[in-house]
Amino acid sequence: MKTPIRSFLFVPADSEKKIGKAMQSSADALVLDLEDSVMPARKKIAREAMAELLASPPAEYRGELWVRINPLTMEYALDDLCAVVAPTLAGILLPKTTGPRDVETASNYISAIAAKTGLTNDEIGILAVSTETAAAPFALGDYHKATLPRLWGLTWGAEDLSSAIGAATNKGPDGDWAFTYRMVRSQCLLAAKACGVQCIETLYADFRNSEGLRASCIEALREGFTGRFAIHPSQVDVINEAFMPSPADVEHARRVIAAFDAAGDSGTVGLDGQMLDIPHLNQARKVLALHAAFGGAA
């Protein structure tokens, strides 16, 4: 199983300075962006820069390299894929997907490009942004019915969706997501879990508010999200820490597993006045697996 990704740091693909700074961060993965942060006149320049970078990535950065291409409906998308499919590419962030067919199309493109260039790496994954158009949320229930071996995860987005539906804002009076966005967020989470893939929380726009980010990440983790996008290097450490189990969580997980081990074949155990069953055991194992994935003792 591949190491989980807690933090994806967005960086414009046409900014050598910002890429250099991002490479010094502790982000688990960089998202080298060819879409929204690159103006049309600079798409070709950015694409060429990505091809060069992926051909010889700097040794100092130990995380994964992902690329957000342009939507499949745009003329740039196939050119993007032709430029960036390489052995060092971990995955593609696929924006504005309308359903699993888009993931299948992108996957077929990747496989064809890899075959043409002699690559044997079938590990290039796809992280699909699944809620950026008005129609897209209606297809979330179809992902688990499709065969999508490259599908690494699903994520959701609020900014493009609010633009697509002509909303003045995507927030409610309390500053939290308005109902429409809470709904598609939950649908995305359930769709990812139905597929058995990762679910990545959308960005937190106020990059100066570290405490707000931390609280939001902890809540997302408790709901089942496995990581988050960062839009500034200052957000990365907060995200990494928040998406790790706390020492108390790890200790509790160890005690749950020990209780089941001591109980032999019993499907239920008592611990701290609570009755636990197999779902609690499975969750405890997930906590310890995540802890171990980032260097924690078993």
C-alpha positions as CSV (number, residue, x, y, z in Angstrom):
1,M,0.0,0.0,0.0
2,K,1.3,3.5,-0.9
3,T,2.1,5.9,1.8
4,P,-0.9,8.2,2.6
5,I,-0.7,11.8,1.6
6,R,-1.7,14.3,4.3
7,S,-0.7,17.5,2.5
8,F,-0.8,18.6,-1.2
9,L,0.8,22.0,-1.7
10,F,-0.4,23.9,-4.8
11,V,2.3,25.8,-6.7
12,P,2.0,27.5,-10.1
13,A,3.9,25.5,-12.7
14,D,5.2,28.7,-14.4
15,S,6.9,30.1,-11.3
16,E,10.5,28.8,-10.8
17,K,10.8,30.8,-7.6
18,K,7.6,29.4,-6.0
19,I,8.5,25.9,-7.0
20,G,11.9,26.3,-5.4
21,K,10.3,27.5,-2.2
22,A,7.7,24.6,-2.3
23,M,10.5,22.1,-2.7
24,Q,11.9,23.2,0.7
25,S,8.6,22.5,2.4
26,S,7.5,19.4,4.3
27,A,4.5,18.8,2.0
28,D,3.9,15.2,1.3
29,A,3.1,16.1,-2.3
30,L,3.3,19.1,-4.6
31,V,0.6,19.9,-7.0
32,L,2.3,21.6,-9.9
33,D,-0.5,23.6,-11.4
34,L,-1.1,24.0,-15.1
35,E,-4.7,25.1,-14.7
36,D,-6.1,28.1,-12.8
37,S,-2.9,29.7,-11.6
38,V,-1.4,29.9,-15.1
39,M,-2.6,32.4,-17.6
40,P,-3.5,31.1,-21.2
41,A,-0.5,32.9,-22.7
42,R,1.9,31.1,-20.4
43,K,0.4,27.6,-20.6
44,K,3.0,26.4,-23.1
45,I,5.9,27.9,-21.0
46,A,4.5,26.2,-17.9
47,R,4.1,22.9,-19.7
48,E,7.7,22.9,-21.0
49,A,8.9,23.8,-17.5
50,M,7.1,20.8,-16.0
51,A,8.5,18.4,-18.6
52,E,12.0,19.6,-17.7
53,L,11.4,19.4,-14.0
54,L,9.9,15.9,-14.2
55,A,12.8,14.7,-16.4
56,S,15.2,15.6,-13.6
57,P,13.5,16.5,-10.3
58,P,15.6,18.1,-7.5
59,A,17.0,15.5,-5.1
60,E,16.3,17.7,-2.1
61,Y,12.5,17.2,-2.3
62,R,11.5,13.8,-1.0
63,G,7.7,14.1,-1.5
64,E,5.6,13.1,-4.5
65,L,5.1,15.2,-7.6
66,W,1.6,15.6,-8.9
67,V,0.4,17.9,-11.7
68,R,-3.0,19.6,-12.1
69,I,-3.8,19.5,-15.8
70,N,-6.4,21.6,-17.5
71,P,-9.9,20.1,-17.8
72,L,-10.5,17.5,-20.5
73,T,-12.9,19.8,-22.2
74,M,-10.1,22.2,-23.0
75,E,-7.6,21.9,-25.8
76,Y,-4.7,22.1,-23.4
77,A,-5.4,18.9,-21.5
78,L,-3.9,16.4,-23.9
79,D,-0.9,18.6,-24.4
80,D,-0.5,18.7,-20.7
81,L,-0.5,15.0,-20.3
82,C,1.9,14.5,-23.2
83,A,4.3,16.8,-21.4
84,V,4.1,15.4,-17.9
85,V,3.6,11.7,-18.1
86,A,7.0,10.5,-16.8
87,P,8.4,7.9,-14.4
88,T,8.8,10.6,-11.7
89,L,5.1,11.7,-11.9
90,A,3.1,10.3,-9.0
91,G,-0.3,11.4,-10.2
92,I,-2.6,13.8,-12.0
93,L,-5.1,16.1,-10.3
94,L,-8.0,16.0,-12.8
95,P,-10.2,19.2,-12.5
96,K,-13.9,19.7,-13.3
97,T,-14.7,16.0,-13.8
98,T,-18.3,15.2,-14.7
99,G,-18.1,11.6,-13.6
100,P,-16.1,8.4,-13.8
101,R,-16.0,8.5,-17.6
102,D,-13.6,11.4,-17.4
103,V,-11.3,9.5,-15.1
104,E,-11.4,6.6,-17.5
105,T,-10.6,8.9,-20.4
106,A,-7.7,10.5,-18.6
107,S,-6.5,7.0,-17.6
108,N,-6.6,5.8,-21.2
109,Y,-4.6,8.8,-22.3
110,I,-2.0,8.2,-19.7
111,S,-1.6,4.6,-20.6
112,A,-1.4,5.4,-24.3
113,I,1.3,8.1,-23.7
114,A,3.2,5.8,-21.4
115,A,3.2,3.0,-24.0
116,K,4.3,5.3,-26.8
117,T,7.2,6.6,-24.8
118,G,8.2,3.2,-23.5
119,L,7.3,3.8,-19.9
120,T,6.3,0.8,-17.8
121,N,5.1,2.7,-14.8
122,D,1.5,2.0,-14.1
123,E,1.5,3.7,-10.8
124,I,0.4,7.2,-12.0
125,G,-2.7,7.9,-10.1
126,I,-5.6,10.2,-10.6
127,L,-7.2,12.4,-8.0
128,A,-10.5,13.6,-9.4
129,V,-12.1,16.9,-8.4
130,S,-15.6,15.8,-8.4
131,T,-17.9,18.7,-7.6
132,E,-16.8,21.7,-9.7
133,T,-19.8,21.8,-12.1
134,A,-23.5,21.8,-11.5
135,A,-23.9,18.3,-13.0
136,A,-20.9,16.6,-11.4
137,P,-22.4,15.9,-7.9
138,F,-25.1,13.8,-9.6
139,A,-22.4,11.4,-10.8
140,L,-20.7,10.8,-7.5
141,G,-22.8,7.7,-6.9
142,D,-21.4,6.2,-10.1
143,Y,-17.7,6.1,-9.2
144,H,-17.9,2.9,-7.2
145,K,-19.7,1.1,-10.1
146,A,-16.9,1.8,-12.5
147,T,-13.5,0.0,-12.9
148,L,-11.0,2.7,-12.4
149,P,-7.6,1.2,-11.4
150,R,-5.8,4.6,-11.6
151,L,-8.3,6.3,-9.3
152,W,-6.3,7.3,-6.2
153,G,-8.8,9.6,-4.6
154,L,-11.6,12.1,-4.8
155,T,-11.8,15.7,-3.7
156,W,-14.3,18.5,-3.9
157,G,-14.1,22.2,-4.7
158,A,-16.4,25.1,-3.7
159,E,-15.0,28.0,-5.7
160,D,-15.7,26.7,-9.2
161,L,-19.0,25.3,-8.2
162,S,-20.2,28.6,-6.8
163,S,-19.2,30.2,-10.1
164,A,-20.9,27.5,-12.1
165,I,-24.2,28.0,-10.4
166,G,-24.0,31.8,-10.2
167,A,-23.9,32.0,-6.4
168,A,-22.9,35.2,-4.8
169,T,-21.1,33.3,-2.0
170,N,-20.5,29.7,-1.0
171,K,-20.6,30.6,2.8
172,G,-23.5,30.9,5.2
173,P,-24.0,33.8,7.6
174,D,-21.9,31.9,10.2
175,G,-18.9,31.7,7.9
176,D,-19.3,28.0,7.4
177,W,-20.1,26.4,4.1
178,A,-23.6,27.0,2.8
179,F,-26.0,24.0,2.6
180,T,-25.2,23.2,-1.1
181,Y,-21.5,22.9,-0.4
182,R,-21.9,20.9,2.8
183,M,-24.1,18.5,0.8
184,V,-21.6,17.9,-2.1
185,R,-18.7,17.7,0.4
186,S,-20.5,14.8,2.2
187,Q,-21.4,13.2,-1.1
188,C,-17.8,13.3,-2.2
189,L,-16.7,11.7,1.1
190,L,-19.2,8.9,0.8
191,A,-18.3,8.3,-2.9
192,A,-14.6,8.0,-2.0
193,K,-15.3,5.6,0.8
194,A,-17.5,3.5,-1.4
195,C,-14.6,3.3,-3.9
196,G,-12.1,2.5,-1.2
197,V,-9.9,5.5,-2.2
198,Q,-8.6,8.6,-0.4
199,C,-10.7,11.6,0.2
200,I,-8.9,15.0,0.3
201,E,-10.4,18.0,1.9
202,T,-10.6,21.2,-0.1
203,L,-8.4,24.2,0.6
204,Y,-8.6,26.6,3.5
205,A,-8.5,30.0,1.9
206,D,-7.4,32.1,4.9
207,F,-3.7,31.1,5.0
208,R,-2.9,33.4,7.8
209,N,-5.4,31.8,10.2
210,S,-3.4,28.8,11.5
211,E,-5.7,28.0,14.3
212,G,-8.8,28.1,12.1
213,L,-7.0,25.8,9.7
214,R,-6.0,23.4,12.5
215,A,-9.5,23.2,13.8
216,S,-10.9,22.6,10.4
217,C,-8.4,19.9,9.6
218,I,-9.1,18.0,12.9
219,E,-12.8,18.1,12.1
220,A,-12.2,16.8,8.6
221,L,-10.0,14.0,9.9
222,R,-12.7,13.0,12.4
223,E,-15.2,12.8,9.5
224,G,-13.0,10.6,7.4
225,F,-11.0,12.9,5.1
226,T,-7.4,11.7,4.8
227,G,-5.6,14.9,3.8
228,R,-5.9,18.5,2.6
229,F,-4.7,21.0,0.0
230,A,-2.4,23.8,1.0
231,I,-2.2,27.1,-0.9
232,H,0.8,28.4,1.0
233,P,3.8,26.7,2.5
234,S,2.9,28.1,5.9
235,Q,-0.1,25.8,6.0
236,V,1.8,22.6,5.4
237,D,3.0,21.8,8.9
238,V,-0.4,22.5,10.4
239,I,-2.0,20.2,7.9
240,N,0.6,17.4,8.4
241,E,0.2,17.5,12.2
242,A,-3.6,17.7,12.2
243,F,-4.0,14.7,9.9
244,M,-1.9,12.5,12.1
245,P,-3.4,10.6,15.1
246,S,-2.5,12.2,18.4
247,P,-0.4,10.4,21.0
248,A,-3.7,9.7,22.9
249,D,-5.3,8.3,19.8
250,V,-2.3,6.0,19.2
251,E,-2.3,4.8,22.8
252,H,-6.0,4.1,22.7
253,A,-5.7,2.2,19.4
254,R,-3.0,0.0,21.0
255,R,-5.2,-0.7,24.0
256,V,-8.2,-1.6,21.7
257,I,-6.1,-4.1,19.7
258,A,-4.6,-5.5,22.9
259,A,-8.0,-6.0,24.3
260,F,-9.2,-7.9,21.3
261,D,-6.0,-10.0,21.2
262,A,-6.6,-10.9,24.9
263,A,-10.2,-11.8,24.1
264,G,-9.3,-14.5,21.6
265,D,-12.1,-15.2,19.1
266,S,-14.6,-12.8,20.7
267,G,-16.1,-10.2,18.5
268,T,-16.8,-7.8,21.3
269,V,-14.7,-6.6,24.2
270,G,-15.2,-4.1,27.1
271,L,-12.8,-1.3,27.5
272,D,-13.1,1.8,29.8
273,G,-16.7,1.1,30.4
274,Q,-17.6,0.8,26.7
275,M,-18.5,-2.2,24.6
276,L,-16.4,-2.4,21.4
277,D,-16.9,-4.5,18.3
278,I,-15.1,-5.2,15.0
279,P,-15.5,-1.7,13.5
280,H,-13.7,-0.3,16.5
281,L,-10.9,-2.8,16.0
282,N,-10.6,-1.9,12.3
283,Q,-10.4,1.8,13.1
284,A,-7.7,1.1,15.7
285,R,-5.7,-0.7,13.0
286,K,-6.1,2.2,10.6
287,V,-4.8,4.6,13.3
288,L,-1.7,2.5,13.9
289,A,-1.1,2.1,10.2
290,L,-1.2,5.8,9.6
291,H,1.1,6.4,12.6
292,A,3.6,3.8,11.3
293,A,3.5,5.2,7.8
294,F,5.2,8.4,8.9
295,G,7.8,6.9,11.2
296,G,5.9,6.1,14.3
297,A,6.6,3.0,16.4
298,A,4.2,0.2,15.9
